[in-house]
Amino acid sequence: MTRAKQTPPAPTENLTELRAQVLRQPIRALHTAATWGAGRDNAVGAIAAVRSDYPDLHPAGIGHDPSYGWNWEPHQLERERDGMTGRGLVAAFERAARFLSYASPFVQTAINRERTSHYWMSAAERITGGNVPNGMFLAAAYALGFRVRQAPGTPYAFINLGEGVIEFDPQQGAA
């Protein structure tokens, strides 16, 4: 069952008003009628599913290449991945999922290669008012059904979120 096409949200000048709208938004998957209620168990289950499907995903992004400045041993990567279900990272995952749910009317078929997950993560932080690590943003994107492709040579990724989402940000993409 597919979800009916949403109308894009109206742009707002007031960041506080936008933040309230985004944080009230139910978390919805893109291609199903499924919605998540508030609750840590739903988010932890979603994170665990994404973590098992994408073994290179961790709180800081995708991969563990030493060229990123990370010199992790395999056991350190697992420790980082296990921490994805910690209280602060679960809250960050929920903030990212709410931002992506709110921005879902701007989903496009093609991957947007103009902006990486770092840009969208910064917009999510600005709009939701809390920290969202890159890897938790990507985990939310995977969990909600966004198309995700790693940007070559970086821990960031491109997703299929269109440029129209920038218009509802009061700071017009100042990330």
ChimeraX attribute file (.defattr): number of C-alpha atoms within 10 A of each C-alpha:
attribute: neighborCount
match mode: 1-to-1
recipient: residues
	/A:1	7
	/A:2	10
	/A:3	12
	/A:4	10
	/A:5	9
	/A:6	11
	/A:7	9
	/A:8	14
	/A:9	16
	/A:10	9
	/A:11	14
	/A:12	14
	/A:13	12
	/A:14	11
	/A:15	17
	/A:16	14
	/A:17	11
	/A:18	20
	/A:19	18
	/A:20	13
	/A:21	16
	/A:22	22
	/A:23	18
	/A:24	12
	/A:25	16
	/A:26	16
	/A:27	24
	/A:28	22
	/A:29	23
	/A:30	22
	/A:31	13
	/A:32	13
	/A:33	11
	/A:34	14
	/A:35	13
	/A:36	14
	/A:37	13
	/A:38	12
	/A:39	11
	/A:40	14
	/A:41	12
	/A:42	14
	/A:43	21
	/A:44	20
	/A:45	12
	/A:46	20
	/A:47	23
	/A:48	18
	/A:49	14
	/A:50	18
	/A:51	20
	/A:52	11
	/A:53	11
	/A:54	14
	/A:55	13
	/A:56	16
	/A:57	24
	/A:58	26
	/A:59	22
	/A:60	18
	/A:61	22
	/A:62	22
	/A:63	20
	/A:64	20
	/A:65	13
	/A:66	9
	/A:67	9
	/A:68	11
	/A:69	8
	/A:70	11
	/A:71	12
	/A:72	13
	/A:73	9
	/A:74	10
	/A:75	9
	/A:76	11
	/A:77	20
	/A:78	14
	/A:79	11
	/A:80	16
	/A:81	21
	/A:82	14
	/A:83	15
	/A:84	23
	/A:85	22
	/A:86	10
	/A:87	12
	/A:88	12
	/A:89	21
	/A:90	23
	/A:91	20
	/A:92	24
	/A:93	31
	/A:94	24
	/A:95	26
	/A:96	31
	/A:97	31
	/A:98	23
	/A:99	27
	/A:100	29
	/A:101	22
	/A:102	22
	/A:103	21
	/A:104	24
	/A:105	18
	/A:106	19
	/A:107	20
	/A:108	15
	/A:109	11
	/A:110	11
	/A:111	18
	/A:112	19
	/A:113	14
	/A:114	10
	/A:115	18
	/A:116	20
	/A:117	25
	/A:118	21
	/A:119	17
	/A:120	24
	/A:121	23
	/A:122	20
	/A:123	23
	/A:124	27
	/A:125	20
	/A:126	20
	/A:127	25
	/A:128	23
	/A:129	15
	/A:130	14
	/A:131	18
	/A:132	28
	/A:133	22
	/A:134	28
	/A:135	28
	/A:136	27
	/A:137	30
	/A:138	34
	/A:139	29
	/A:140	28
	/A:141	25
	/A:142	22
	/A:143	21
	/A:144	22
	/A:145	14
	/A:146	24
	/A:147	18
	/A:148	20
	/A:149	18
	/A:150	17
	/A:151	16
	/A:152	9
	/A:153	10
	/A:154	15
	/A:155	22
	/A:156	23
	/A:157	23
	/A:158	23
	/A:159	27
	/A:160	21
	/A:161	26
	/A:162	20
	/A:163	14
	/A:164	13
	/A:165	22
	/A:166	17
	/A:167	14
	/A:168	19
	/A:169	22
	/A:170	17
	/A:171	16
	/A:172	13
	/A:173	16
	/A:174	11
	/A:175	13
